[in-house]
């Protein structure tokens, strides 16, 4: 009877550990770096913090490098020791897939492109952009939001007209900062960045879905640095629990 009781206690202990989200001893010693689009900063930071807390990991076991997707893609191509890549567009991910550097690629979340102005500035429509003195745009070569913005302006037939007034920024966070600080009169960012900025900026116009490529964020595992921790974190952020946190920041399921 005493032996049976001891076995029951032990089983309950094991179940309790599992319930607390413990992972294997091997995984507990692993580290990963995530290459993520700058617009994911708030959501992915919370996801990472929650995961580390649930699995009793140290802060340095999950590092996140936020930047423009093109810049991150170039770093991966050059051998940056990263295990996961979340791009703000499909183009940069496909370029890595073509080089056989990625696995388990799938849509992660979607977003919307909006035009913002300073909180105390006058709202402008997309058609009024030729009258704006300083339009802040992420570098279209490395920042998907900048490329989407250029697509909008091109479709409206005004890119050549407004290009002399365009000020380029390294990523959408920099665009948001420029507008909030009055260093620009209007800029293209994601809806999620506008939400995160609070009353620092105001949405002036929402771009139509047919004015630019779909804003789809794919996620994938980088083959060279694939490990158990990377796969478990990948599973967590794409789970219903992870998606709930992403939705809180304004993203929608991919």
Secondary structure, 3 states (H helix, E strand, C coil): CHHHHHHHHHHHHHHHHHHCCCCCHHHHCCCEEEEEEHHHHHHHHHHHHHHHHHCCCCHHHEEEEEECHHHHHHHHHCCCCCCEEECCCHHHHHHHHHCCCEEEEEEEEECCEEEEEECCCCCCCHHHHHHCCCEEEECCCCCHHHHHHHHHHHHCCCHHHHHHHEEEECCHHHHHHHHHCCCCCEEEEEHHHHHHCHHHEEEEEECCHHHCCCCEEEEEEEHHHCCHHHHHHHHHHCCHHHHHHHHHCCCEEC
